[in-house]
């Protein structure tokens, strides 16, 4: 669950860092992709599809 701290106030220039390298459409696409990735990660953890980093490294090395 995402939680916003009580008393949180968004800075007026909070999104300014994205405006220099990304167009408005690219910002939307990036935001959607981040949400999709987070959703898949939450589903994977919830259903027990977590892979330990050591196991993933062994599989990666074997695939090379």
N, CA, C and O atoms as a Maestro MAE file, in Angstrom:
{
 s_m_m2io_version
 :::
 2.0.0
}

f_m_ct {
 s_m_title
 :::
 protein
 m_atom[256] {
  # First column is atom index #
  i_m_mmod_type
  r_m_x_coord
  r_m_y_coord
  r_m_z_coord
  i_m_residue_number
  s_m_chain_name
  s_m_pdb_residue_name
  s_m_pdb_atom_name
  i_m_atomic_number
  :::
  1 25 0.842 -1.166 0.000 1 A "UNK " " N  " 7
  2 3 0.000 0.000 0.000 1 A "UNK " " CA " 6
  3 2 0.895 1.239 0.000 1 A "UNK " " C  " 6
  4 15 1.887 1.303 0.726 1 A "UNK " " O  " 8
  5 25 0.541 2.185 -0.796 2 A "UNK " " N  " 7
  6 3 1.266 3.451 -0.809 2 A "UNK " " CA " 6
  7 2 0.664 4.363 0.241 2 A "UNK " " C  " 6
  8 15 -0.555 4.463 0.383 2 A "UNK " " O  " 8
  9 25 1.531 5.013 0.961 3 A "UNK " " N  " 7
  10 3 1.052 5.919 2.005 3 A "UNK " " CA " 6
  11 2 1.677 7.291 1.808 3 A "UNK " " C  " 6
  12 15 2.869 7.426 1.534 3 A "UNK " " O  " 8
  13 25 0.848 8.283 1.953 4 A "UNK " " N  " 7
  14 3 1.328 9.662 1.913 4 A "UNK " " CA " 6
  15 2 1.344 10.149 3.346 4 A "UNK " " C  " 6
  16 15 0.336 10.077 4.050 4 A "UNK " " O  " 8
  17 25 2.463 10.634 3.763 5 A "UNK " " N  " 7
  18 3 2.634 11.093 5.131 5 A "UNK " " CA " 6
  19 2 1.669 12.227 5.437 5 A "UNK " " C  " 6
  20 15 1.529 13.150 4.635 5 A "UNK " " O  " 8
  21 25 1.000 12.174 6.588 6 A "UNK " " N  " 7
  22 3 0.127 13.288 6.964 6 A "UNK " " CA " 6
  23 2 0.907 14.600 6.948 6 A "UNK " " C  " 6
  24 15 2.038 14.668 7.430 6 A "UNK " " O  " 8
  25 25 0.309 15.609 6.405 7 A "UNK " " N  " 7
  26 3 0.964 16.905 6.320 7 A "UNK " " CA " 6
  27 2 1.823 17.068 5.078 7 A "UNK " " C  " 6
  28 15 2.458 18.106 4.895 7 A "UNK " " O  " 8
  29 25 1.850 16.033 4.206 8 A "UNK " " N  " 7
  30 3 2.639 16.105 2.978 8 A "UNK " " CA " 6
  31 2 2.083 17.190 2.061 8 A "UNK " " C  " 6
  32 15 0.872 17.287 1.859 8 A "UNK " " O  " 8
  33 25 2.973 17.995 1.516 9 A "UNK " " N  " 7
  34 3 2.593 19.006 0.535 9 A "UNK " " CA " 6
  35 2 3.550 18.889 -0.639 9 A "UNK " " C  " 6
  36 15 4.769 18.929 -0.471 9 A "UNK " " O  " 8
  37 25 2.988 18.746 -1.817 10 A "UNK " " N  " 7
  38 3 3.800 18.621 -3.027 10 A "UNK " " CA " 6
  39 2 4.476 19.952 -3.325 10 A "UNK " " C  " 6
  40 15 3.843 21.008 -3.292 10 A "UNK " " O  " 8
  41 25 5.757 19.884 -3.615 11 A "UNK " " N  " 7
  42 3 6.477 21.093 -4.011 11 A "UNK " " CA " 6
  43 2 5.973 21.560 -5.365 11 A "UNK " " C  " 6
  44 15 5.634 20.744 -6.222 11 A "UNK " " O  " 8
  45 25 5.923 22.853 -5.557 12 A "UNK " " N  " 7
  46 3 5.438 23.415 -6.821 12 A "UNK " " CA " 6
  47 2 6.312 22.973 -7.993 12 A "UNK " " C  " 6
  48 15 5.814 22.841 -9.111 12 A "UNK " " O  " 8
  49 25 7.603 22.741 -7.760 13 A "UNK " " N  " 7
  50 3 8.513 22.365 -8.839 13 A "UNK " " CA " 6
  51 2 8.883 20.882 -8.799 13 A "UNK " " C  " 6
  52 15 9.917 20.490 -9.340 13 A "UNK " " O  " 8
  53 25 8.054 20.059 -8.169 14 A "UNK " " N  " 7
  54 3 8.362 18.634 -8.021 14 A "UNK " " CA " 6
  55 2 8.508 17.933 -9.366 14 A "UNK " " C  " 6
  56 15 9.350 17.044 -9.485 14 A "UNK " " O  " 8
  57 25 7.741 18.284 -10.366 15 A "UNK " " N  " 7
  58 3 7.801 17.630 -11.667 15 A "UNK " " CA " 6
  59 2 8.743 18.280 -12.656 15 A "UNK " " C  " 6
  60 15 8.839 17.835 -13.800 15 A "UNK " " O  " 8
  61 25 9.430 19.309 -12.248 16 A "UNK " " N  " 7
  62 3 10.300 20.046 -13.167 16 A "UNK " " CA " 6
  63 2 11.455 19.198 -13.687 16 A "UNK " " C  " 6
  64 15 11.930 19.427 -14.799 16 A "UNK " " O  " 8
  65 25 11.913 18.231 -12.911 17 A "UNK " " N  " 7
  66 3 13.033 17.394 -13.334 17 A "UNK " " CA " 6
  67 2 12.712 16.547 -14.548 17 A "UNK " " C  " 6
  68 15 13.619 16.161 -15.285 17 A "UNK " " O  " 8
  69 25 11.441 16.250 -14.772 18 A "UNK " " N  " 7
  70 3 11.046 15.451 -15.936 18 A "UNK " " CA " 6
  71 2 10.861 16.296 -17.184 18 A "UNK " " C  " 6
  72 15 10.944 15.781 -18.300 18 A "UNK " " O  " 8
  73 25 10.616 17.565 -17.011 19 A "UNK " " N  " 7
  74 3 10.269 18.415 -18.155 19 A "UNK " " CA " 6
  75 2 11.445 18.687 -19.087 19 A "UNK " " C  " 6
  76 15 11.253 18.870 -20.290 19 A "UNK " " O  " 8
  77 25 12.650 18.714 -18.545 20 A "UNK " " N  " 7
  78 3 13.799 19.001 -19.405 20 A "UNK " " CA " 6
  79 2 14.091 17.855 -20.378 20 A "UNK " " C  " 6
  80 15 14.234 18.110 -21.573 20 A "UNK " " O  " 8
  81 25 14.186 16.595 -19.912 21 A "UNK " " N  " 7
  82 3 14.542 15.528 -20.847 21 A "UNK " " CA " 6
  83 2 13.355 14.862 -21.556 21 A "UNK " " C  " 6
  84 15 13.554 14.162 -22.549 21 A "UNK " " O  " 8
  85 25 12.115 15.068 -21.062 22 A "UNK " " N  " 7
  86 3 10.962 14.353 -21.618 22 A "UNK " " CA " 6
  87 2 9.851 15.293 -22.061 22 A "UNK " " C  " 6
  88 15 9.579 16.304 -21.415 22 A "UNK " " O  " 8
  89 25 9.213 14.942 -23.177 23 A "UNK " " N  " 7
  90 3 8.027 15.679 -23.623 23 A "UNK " " CA " 6
  91 2 6.861 15.299 -22.713 23 A "UNK " " C  " 6
  92 15 6.978 14.372 -21.912 23 A "UNK " " O  " 8
  93 25 5.743 16.007 -22.830 24 A "UNK " " N  " 7
  94 3 4.572 15.668 -22.017 24 A "UNK " " CA " 6
  95 2 4.124 14.232 -22.275 24 A "UNK " " C  " 6
  96 15 3.807 13.506 -21.333 24 A "UNK " " O  " 8
  97 25 4.096 13.817 -23.540 25 A "UNK " " N  " 7
  98 3 3.675 12.446 -23.869 25 A "UNK " " CA " 6
  99 2 4.652 11.424 -23.307 25 A "UNK " " C  " 6
  100 15 4.231 10.374 -22.821 25 A "UNK " " O  " 8
  101 25 5.941 11.709 -23.363 26 A "UNK " " N  " 7
  102 3 6.941 10.796 -22.811 26 A "UNK " " CA " 6
  103 2 6.804 10.682 -21.290 26 A "UNK " " C  " 6
  104 15 7.011 9.607 -20.728 26 A "UNK " " O  " 8
  105 25 6.458 11.783 -20.627 27 A "UNK " " N  " 7
  106 3 6.238 11.743 -19.177 27 A "UNK " " CA " 6
  107 2 5.057 10.835 -18.847 27 A "UNK " " C  " 6
  108 15 5.115 10.059 -17.893 27 A "UNK " " O  " 8
  109 25 3.984 10.931 -19.636 28 A "UNK " " N  " 7
  110 3 2.818 10.069 -19.433 28 A "UNK " " CA " 6
  111 2 3.214 8.613 -19.649 28 A "UNK " " C  " 6
  112 15 2.878 7.751 -18.836 28 A "UNK " " O  " 8
  113 25 3.929 8.333 -20.745 29 A "UNK " " N  " 7
  114 3 4.354 6.963 -21.040 29 A "UNK " " CA " 6
  115 2 5.250 6.402 -19.937 29 A "UNK " " C  " 6
  116 15 5.090 5.253 -19.526 29 A "UNK " " O  " 8
  117 25 6.180 7.205 -19.467 30 A "UNK " " N  " 7
  118 3 7.084 6.780 -18.401 30 A "UNK " " CA " 6
  119 2 6.307 6.475 -17.118 30 A "UNK " " C  " 6
  120 15 6.557 5.463 -16.462 30 A "UNK " " O  " 8
  121 25 5.377 7.341 -16.769 31 A "UNK " " N  " 7
  122 3 4.565 7.144 -15.574 31 A "UNK " " CA " 6
  123 2 3.740 5.862 -15.677 31 A "UNK " " C  " 6
  124 15 3.657 5.098 -14.715 31 A "UNK " " O  " 8
  125 25 3.136 5.627 -16.832 32 A "UNK " " N  " 7
  126 3 2.348 4.409 -17.029 32 A "UNK " " CA " 6
  127 2 3.222 3.164 -16.951 32 A "UNK " " C  " 6
  128 15 2.820 2.169 -16.348 32 A "UNK " " O  " 8
  129 25 4.400 3.202 -17.544 33 A "UNK " " N  " 7
  130 3 5.287 2.042 -17.496 33 A "UNK " " CA " 6
  131 2 5.741 1.748 -16.072 33 A "UNK " " C  " 6
  132 15 5.821 0.585 -15.678 33 A "UNK " " O  " 8
  133 25 6.037 2.775 -15.303 34 A "UNK " " N  " 7
  134 3 6.429 2.579 -13.904 34 A "UNK " " CA " 6
  135 2 5.290 1.920 -13.139 34 A "UNK " " C  " 6
  136 15 5.526 1.021 -12.332 34 A "UNK " " O  " 8
  137 25 4.060 2.356 -13.385 35 A "UNK " " N  " 7
  138 3 2.907 1.770 -12.710 35 A "UNK " " CA " 6
  139 2 2.688 0.318 -13.127 35 A "UNK " " C  " 6
  140 15 2.338 -0.516 -12.291 35 A "UNK " " O  " 8
  141 25 2.889 0.006 -14.398 36 A "UNK " " N  " 7
  142 3 2.747 -1.368 -14.871 36 A "UNK " " CA " 6
  143 2 3.802 -2.270 -14.223 36 A "UNK " " C  " 6
  144 15 3.485 -3.360 -13.748 36 A "UNK " " O  " 8
  145 25 5.037 -1.818 -14.206 37 A "UNK " " N  " 7
  146 3 6.112 -2.603 -13.595 37 A "UNK " " CA " 6
  147 2 5.827 -2.825 -12.109 37 A "UNK " " C  " 6
  148 15 5.987 -3.939 -11.610 37 A "UNK " " O  " 8
  149 25 5.407 -1.774 -11.396 38 A "UNK " " N  " 7
  150 3 5.089 -1.922 -9.975 38 A "UNK " " CA " 6
  151 2 3.945 -2.914 -9.776 38 A "UNK " " C  " 6
  152 15 3.970 -3.711 -8.838 38 A "UNK " " O  " 8
  153 25 2.938 -2.867 -10.660 39 A "UNK " " N  " 7
  154 3 1.815 -3.789 -10.561 39 A "UNK " " CA " 6
  155 2 2.256 -5.236 -10.736 39 A "UNK " " C  " 6
  156 15 1.859 -6.107 -9.961 39 A "UNK " " O  " 8
  157 25 3.086 -5.498 -11.763 40 A "UNK " " N  " 7
  158 3 3.577 -6.863 -11.967 40 A "UNK " " CA " 6
  159 2 4.421 -7.319 -10.787 40 A "UNK " " C  " 6
  160 15 4.334 -8.477 -10.379 40 A "UNK " " O  " 8
  161 25 5.235 -6.431 -10.234 41 A "UNK " " N  " 7
  162 3 6.044 -6.795 -9.061 41 A "UNK " " CA " 6
  163 2 5.162 -7.148 -7.874 41 A "UNK " " C  " 6
  164 15 5.438 -8.120 -7.169 41 A "UNK " " O  " 8
  165 25 4.111 -6.379 -7.641 42 A "UNK " " N  " 7
  166 3 3.205 -6.668 -6.530 42 A "UNK " " CA " 6
  167 2 2.495 -8.001 -6.726 42 A "UNK " " C  " 6
  168 15 2.325 -8.758 -5.770 42 A "UNK " " O  " 8
  169 25 2.080 -8.297 -7.958 43 A "UNK " " N  " 7
  170 3 1.451 -9.587 -8.245 43 A "UNK " " CA " 6
  171 2 2.439 -10.739 -8.038 43 A "UNK " " C  " 6
  172 15 2.089 -11.763 -7.451 43 A "UNK " " O  " 8
  173 25 3.657 -10.570 -8.516 44 A "UNK " " N  " 7
  174 3 4.666 -11.623 -8.382 44 A "UNK " " CA " 6
  175 2 4.948 -11.940 -6.922 44 A "UNK " " C  " 6
  176 15 5.015 -13.109 -6.543 44 A "UNK " " O  " 8
  177 25 5.112 -10.925 -6.111 45 A "UNK " " N  " 7
  178 3 5.378 -11.146 -4.690 45 A "UNK " " CA " 6
  179 2 4.155 -11.762 -4.013 45 A "UNK " " C  " 6
  180 15 4.285 -12.683 -3.208 45 A "UNK " " O  " 8
  181 25 2.975 -11.256 -4.340 46 A "UNK " " N  " 7
  182 3 1.751 -11.761 -3.733 46 A "UNK " " CA " 6
  183 2 1.478 -13.226 -4.037 46 A "UNK " " C  " 6
  184 15 0.934 -13.948 -3.201 46 A "UNK " " O  " 8
  185 25 1.856 -13.667 -5.239 47 A "UNK " " N  " 7
  186 3 1.630 -15.057 -5.629 47 A "UNK " " CA " 6
  187 2 2.868 -15.936 -5.434 47 A "UNK " " C  " 6
  188 15 2.888 -17.092 -5.856 47 A "UNK " " O  " 8
  189 25 3.887 -15.386 -4.800 48 A "UNK " " N  " 7
  190 3 5.070 -16.178 -4.473 48 A "UNK " " CA " 6
  191 2 5.993 -16.453 -5.647 48 A "UNK " " C  " 6
  192 15 6.715 -17.450 -5.642 48 A "UNK " " O  " 8
  193 25 5.985 -15.594 -6.645 49 A "UNK " " N  " 7
  194 3 6.856 -15.788 -7.797 49 A "UNK " " CA " 6
  195 2 8.187 -15.048 -7.638 49 A "UNK " " C  " 6
  196 15 8.824 -14.681 -8.626 49 A "UNK " " O  " 8
  197 25 8.589 -14.840 -6.415 50 A "UNK " " N  " 7
  198 3 9.835 -14.130 -6.126 50 A "UNK " " CA " 6
  199 2 11.018 -15.047 -6.390 50 A "UNK " " C  " 6
  200 15 10.990 -16.217 -6.007 50 A "UNK " " O  " 8
  201 25 12.039 -14.544 -7.026 51 A "UNK " " N  " 7
  202 3 13.261 -15.302 -7.267 51 A "UNK " " CA " 6
  203 2 14.376 -14.631 -6.477 51 A "UNK " " C  " 6
  204 15 14.595 -13.425 -6.591 51 A "UNK " " O  " 8
  205 25 15.073 -15.418 -5.681 52 A "UNK " " N  " 7
  206 3 16.196 -14.873 -4.916 52 A "UNK " " CA " 6
  207 2 17.281 -14.399 -5.877 52 A "UNK " " C  " 6
  208 15 17.533 -15.049 -6.892 52 A "UNK " " O  " 8
  209 25 17.923 -13.280 -5.573 53 A "UNK " " N  " 7
  210 3 18.948 -12.744 -6.478 53 A "UNK " " CA " 6
  211 2 20.053 -13.750 -6.812 53 A "UNK " " C  " 6
  212 15 20.544 -13.777 -7.941 53 A "UNK " " O  " 8
  213 25 20.445 -14.572 -5.839 54 A "UNK " " N  " 7
  214 3 21.508 -15.566 -6.087 54 A "UNK " " CA " 6
  215 2 21.049 -16.577 -7.136 54 A "UNK " " C  " 6
  216 15 21.830 -16.969 -8.003 54 A "UNK " " O  " 8
  217 25 19.791 -16.999 -7.062 55 A "UNK " " N  " 7
  218 3 19.242 -17.950 -8.034 55 A "UNK " " CA " 6
  219 2 19.192 -17.329 -9.414 55 A "UNK " " C  " 6
  220 15 19.515 -17.981 -10.407 55 A "UNK " " O  " 8
  221 25 18.792 -16.083 -9.478 56 A "UNK " " N  " 7
  222 3 18.720 -15.384 -10.764 56 A "UNK " " CA " 6
  223 2 20.119 -15.258 -11.372 56 A "UNK " " C  " 6
  224 15 20.278 -15.396 -12.585 56 A "UNK " " O  " 8
  225 25 21.119 -15.001 -10.553 57 A "UNK " " N  " 7
  226 3 22.494 -14.852 -11.050 57 A "UNK " " CA " 6
  227 2 23.005 -16.168 -11.609 57 A "UNK " " C  " 6
  228 15 23.669 -16.180 -12.645 57 A "UNK " " O  " 8
  229 25 22.709 -17.270 -10.946 58 A "UNK " " N  " 7
  230 3 23.127 -18.590 -11.443 58 A "UNK " " CA " 6
  231 2 22.469 -18.858 -12.792 58 A "UNK " " C  " 6
  232 15 23.129 -19.323 -13.722 58 A "UNK " " O  " 8
  233 25 21.174 -18.569 -12.906 59 A "UNK " " N  " 7
  234 3 20.447 -18.780 -14.167 59 A "UNK " " CA " 6
  235 2 21.006 -17.894 -15.274 59 A "UNK " " C  " 6
  236 15 21.145 -18.327 -16.418 59 A "UNK " " O  " 8
  237 25 21.327 -16.640 -14.922 60 A "UNK " " N  " 7
  238 3 21.888 -15.726 -15.918 60 A "UNK " " CA " 6
  239 2 23.240 -16.228 -16.414 60 A "UNK " " C  " 6
  240 15 23.512 -16.211 -17.615 60 A "UNK " " O  " 8
  241 25 24.091 -16.676 -15.483 61 A "UNK " " N  " 7
  242 3 25.409 -17.157 -15.858 61 A "UNK " " CA " 6
  243 2 25.309 -18.410 -16.731 61 A "UNK " " C  " 6
  244 15 26.095 -18.583 -17.663 61 A "UNK " " O  " 8
  245 25 24.347 -19.280 -16.433 62 A "UNK " " N  " 7
  246 3 24.172 -20.499 -17.217 62 A "UNK " " CA " 6
  247 2 23.676 -20.204 -18.626 62 A "UNK " " C  " 6
  248 15 23.946 -20.966 -19.555 62 A "UNK " " O  " 8
  249 25 22.953 -19.102 -18.788 63 A "UNK " " N  " 7
  250 3 22.379 -18.757 -20.090 63 A "UNK " " CA " 6
  251 2 23.399 -18.130 -21.029 63 A "UNK " " C  " 6
  252 15 23.160 -18.037 -22.233 63 A "UNK " " O  " 8
  253 25 24.527 -17.704 -20.491 64 A "UNK " " N  " 7
  254 3 25.537 -17.016 -21.314 64 A "UNK " " CA " 6
  255 2 26.389 -17.984 -22.083 64 A "UNK " " C  " 6
  256 15 27.283 -17.569 -22.821 64 A "UNK " " O  " 8
  :::
 }
 m_bond[255] {
  # First column is bond index #
  i_m_from
  i_m_to
  i_m_order
  :::
  1 1 2 1
  2 2 3 1
  3 3 4 2
  4 3 5 1
  5 5 6 1
  6 6 7 1
  7 7 8 2
  8 7 9 1
  9 9 10 1
  10 10 11 1
  11 11 12 2
  12 11 13 1
  13 13 14 1
  14 14 15 1
  15 15 16 2
  16 15 17 1
  17 17 18 1
  18 18 19 1
  19 19 20 2
  20 19 21 1
  21 21 22 1
  22 22 23 1
  23 23 24 2
  24 23 25 1
  25 25 26 1
  26 26 27 1
  27 27 28 2
  28 27 29 1
  29 29 30 1
  30 30 31 1
  31 31 32 2
  32 31 33 1
  33 33 34 1
  34 34 35 1
  35 35 36 2
  36 35 37 1
  37 37 38 1
  38 38 39 1
  39 39 40 2
  40 39 41 1
  41 41 42 1
  42 42 43 1
  43 43 44 2
  44 43 45 1
  45 45 46 1
  46 46 47 1
  47 47 48 2
  48 47 49 1
  49 49 50 1
  50 50 51 1
  51 51 52 2
  52 51 53 1
  53 53 54 1
  54 54 55 1
  55 55 56 2
  56 55 57 1
  57 57 58 1
  58 58 59 1
  59 59 60 2
  60 59 61 1
  61 61 62 1
  62 62 63 1
  63 63 64 2
  64 63 65 1
  65 65 66 1
  66 66 67 1
  67 67 68 2
  68 67 69 1
  69 69 70 1
  70 70 71 1
  71 71 72 2
  72 71 73 1
  73 73 74 1
  74 74 75 1
  75 75 76 2
  76 75 77 1
  77 77 78 1
  78 78 79 1
  79 79 80 2
  80 79 81 1
  81 81 82 1
  82 82 83 1
  83 83 84 2
  84 83 85 1
  85 85 86 1
  86 86 87 1
  87 87 88 2
  88 87 89 1
  89 89 90 1
  90 90 91 1
  91 91 92 2
  92 91 93 1
  93 93 94 1
  94 94 95 1
  95 95 96 2
  96 95 97 1
  97 97 98 1
  98 98 99 1
  99 99 100 2
  100 99 101 1
  101 101 102 1
  102 102 103 1
  103 103 104 2
  104 103 105 1
  105 105 106 1
  106 106 107 1
  107 107 108 2
  108 107 109 1
  109 109 110 1
  110 110 111 1
  111 111 112 2
  112 111 113 1
  113 113 114 1
  114 114 115 1
  115 115 116 2
  116 115 117 1
  117 117 118 1
  118 118 119 1
  119 119 120 2
  120 119 121 1
  121 121 122 1
  122 122 123 1
  123 123 124 2
  124 123 125 1
  125 125 126 1
  126 126 127 1
  127 127 128 2
  128 127 129 1
  129 129 130 1
  130 130 131 1
  131 131 132 2
  132 131 133 1
  133 133 134 1
  134 134 135 1
  135 135 136 2
  136 135 137 1
  137 137 138 1
  138 138 139 1
  139 139 140 2
  140 139 141 1
  141 141 142 1
  142 142 143 1
  143 143 144 2
  144 143 145 1
  145 145 146 1
  146 146 147 1
  147 147 148 2
  148 147 149 1
  149 149 150 1
  150 150 151 1
  151 151 152 2
  152 151 153 1
  153 153 154 1
  154 154 155 1
  155 155 156 2
  156 155 157 1
  157 157 158 1
  158 158 159 1
  159 159 160 2
  160 159 161 1
  161 161 162 1
  162 162 163 1
  163 163 164 2
  164 163 165 1
  165 165 166 1
  166 166 167 1
  167 167 168 2
  168 167 169 1
  169 169 170 1
  170 170 171 1
  171 171 172 2
  172 171 173 1
  173 173 174 1
  174 174 175 1
  175 175 176 2
  176 175 177 1
  177 177 178 1
  178 178 179 1
  179 179 180 2
  180 179 181 1
  181 181 182 1
  182 182 183 1
  183 183 184 2
  184 183 185 1
  185 185 186 1
  186 186 187 1
  187 187 188 2
  188 187 189 1
  189 189 190 1
  190 190 191 1
  191 191 192 2
  192 191 193 1
  193 193 194 1
  194 194 195 1
  195 195 196 2
  196 195 197 1
  197 197 198 1
  198 198 199 1
  199 199 200 2
  200 199 201 1
  201 201 202 1
  202 202 203 1
  203 203 204 2
  204 203 205 1
  205 205 206 1
  206 206 207 1
  207 207 208 2
  208 207 209 1
  209 209 210 1
  210 210 211 1
  211 211 212 2
  212 211 213 1
  213 213 214 1
  214 214 215 1
  215 215 216 2
  216 215 217 1
  217 217 218 1
  218 218 219 1
  219 219 220 2
  220 219 221 1
  221 221 222 1
  222 222 223 1
  223 223 224 2
  224 223 225 1
  225 225 226 1
  226 226 227 1
  227 227 228 2
  228 227 229 1
  229 229 230 1
  230 230 231 1
  231 231 232 2
  232 231 233 1
  233 233 234 1
  234 234 235 1
  235 235 236 2
  236 235 237 1
  237 237 238 1
  238 238 239 1
  239 239 240 2
  240 239 241 1
  241 241 242 1
  242 242 243 1
  243 243 244 2
  244 243 245 1
  245 245 246 1
  246 246 247 1
  247 247 248 2
  248 247 249 1
  249 249 250 1
  250 250 251 1
  251 251 252 2
  252 251 253 1
  253 253 254 1
  254 254 255 1
  255 255 256 2
  :::
 }
}
